[in-house]
């Protein structure tokens, strides 16, 4: 980590963060951790926090959870959140699937966001991709009725896999099933990251998918 990231970690992690492996058994008590009851949004894979801090700042009425494995990324996110005066953000370091399976109650999340997950582009590595049948079934079970699963990727065949898996999940409904290809229009509120700009520069199309828990 950089010096600034380490200082941010030292200042904020004990209050704002937790290791998934160190959580007490059972559901995460978000009401106590945030000090209030509010809709819970979970972002899986917050990276360096470029998008996450802005999204949390734009939605002060939600309890925003970000789960990420990369420690410098979480430290950078805390720096960004500090700069923006964000108070409704909590961070978890570790495996998102373990978090969902062991520490998130059924029908408790208002939204799950997965933006530009690792595409594992080589075909032999596709099984490592986050968005698979089992993970989408798990995510759907944790969404409240009407809750949203929002995905975005700039890899064509990963977008197609996402669409296939989410469409096959009976607990989910595509909000934009009638749109061309079933793709959602790009929401204006989702910040454009440097990775998305690079995708555009390299000629890759960014696909958004928005599914709703039925």
URTA-V818656 format. One record per residue. N is the residue number from 1. RES is the residue in one small letter. PSI is psi in whole degrees, 0 to 359 (* if undefined). Layout:
n=(N & N)
res=(RES & RES)
psi=(PSI & PSI)
This chain:
n=(1 & 2 & 3 & 4 & 5 & 6 & 7 & 8 & 9 & 10 & 11 & 12 & 13 & 14 & 15 & 16 & 17 & 18 & 19 & 20 & 21 & 22 & 23 & 24 & 25 & 26 & 27 & 28 & 29 & 30 & 31 & 32 & 33 & 34 & 35 & 36 & 37 & 38 & 39 & 40 & 41 & 42 & 43 & 44 & 45 & 46 & 47 & 48 & 49 & 50 & 51 & 52 & 53 & 54 & 55 & 56 & 57 & 58 & 59 & 60 & 61 & 62 & 63 & 64 & 65 & 66 & 67 & 68 & 69 & 70 & 71 & 72 & 73 & 74 & 75 & 76 & 77 & 78 & 79 & 80 & 81 & 82 & 83 & 84 & 85 & 86 & 87 & 88 & 89 & 90 & 91 & 92 & 93 & 94 & 95 & 96 & 97 & 98 & 99 & 100 & 101 & 102 & 103 & 104 & 105 & 106 & 107 & 108 & 109 & 110 & 111 & 112 & 113 & 114 & 115 & 116 & 117 & 118 & 119 & 120 & 121 & 122 & 123 & 124 & 125 & 126 & 127 & 128 & 129 & 130 & 131 & 132 & 133 & 134 & 135 & 136 & 137 & 138 & 139 & 140 & 141 & 142 & 143 & 144 & 145 & 146 & 147 & 148 & 149 & 150 & 151 & 152 & 153 & 154 & 155 & 156 & 157 & 158 & 159 & 160 & 161 & 162 & 163 & 164 & 165 & 166 & 167 & 168 & 169 & 170 & 171 & 172 & 173 & 174 & 175 & 176 & 177 & 178 & 179 & 180 & 181 & 182 & 183 & 184 & 185 & 186 & 187 & 188 & 189 & 190 & 191 & 192 & 193 & 194 & 195 & 196 & 197 & 198 & 199 & 200 & 201 & 202 & 203 & 204 & 205 & 206 & 207 & 208 & 209 & 210 & 211 & 212 & 213 & 214)
res=(x & x & x & x & x & x & x & x & x & x & x & x & x & x & x & x & x & x & x & x & x & x & x & x & x & x & x & x & x & x & x & x & x & x & x & x & x & x & x & x & x & x & x & x & x & x & x & x & x & x & x & x & x & x & x & x & x & x & x & x & x & x & x & x & x & x & x & x & x & x & x & x & x & x & x & x & x & x & x & x & x & x & x & x & x & x & x & x & x & x & x & x & x & x & x & x & x & x & x & x & x & x & x & x & x & x & x & x & x & x & x & x & x & x & x & x & x & x & x & x & x & x & x & x & x & x & x & x & x & x & x & x & x & x & x & x & x & x & x & x & x & x & x & x & x & x & x & x & x & x & x & x & x & x & x & x & x & x & x & x & x & x & x & x & x & x & x & x & x & x & x & x & x & x & x & x & x & x & x & x & x & x & x & x & x & x & x & x & x & x & x & x & x & x & x & x & x & x & x & x & x & x & x & x & x & x & x & x & x & x & x & x & x & x)
psi=(153 & 168 & 316 & 320 & 318 & 319 & 319 & 319 & 312 & 324 & 321 & 338 & 319 & 331 & 319 & 347 & 163 & 146 & 136 & 322 & 345 & 3 & 144 & 156 & 147 & 184 & 142 & 129 & 83 & 329 & 316 & 319 & 319 & 344 & 22 & 164 & 126 & 161 & 140 & 125 & 131 & 123 & 124 & 118 & 70 & 355 & 231 & 8 & 7 & 313 & 316 & 313 & 320 & 320 & 318 & 320 & 326 & 348 & 67 & 347 & 359 & 155 & 112 & 118 & 134 & 128 & 133 & 148 & 340 & 109 & 313 & 328 & 317 & 321 & 317 & 322 & 319 & 323 & 314 & 318 & 321 & 316 & 324 & 357 & 29 & 133 & 354 & 33 & 133 & 149 & 143 & 132 & 119 & 200 & 119 & 327 & 318 & 317 & 309 & 316 & 320 & 342 & 9 & 126 & 154 & 143 & 39 & 346 & 140 & 335 & 146 & 130 & 130 & 103 & 121 & 55 & 160 & 121 & 347 & 69 & 332 & 135 & 322 & 346 & 0 & 332 & 345 & 351 & 145 & 316 & 98 & 172 & 312 & 319 & 322 & 322 & 317 & 312 & 314 & 322 & 336 & 348 & 141 & 160 & 130 & 351 & 160 & 137 & 117 & 120 & 150 & 138 & 156 & 12 & 116 & 311 & 337 & 320 & 317 & 321 & 316 & 314 & 316 & 313 & 315 & 322 & 326 & 347 & 114 & 340 & 357 & 150 & 133 & 117 & 339 & 38 & 332 & 354 & 159 & 121 & 354 & 5 & 144 & 147 & 149 & 119 & 134 & 334 & 348 & 115 & 147 & 122 & 170 & 329 & 321 & 320 & 320 & 320 & 315 & 317 & 327 & 6 & 15 & 139 & 134 & 128 & 133 & 142 & 130 & 111 & 152 & 140 & 127 & *)
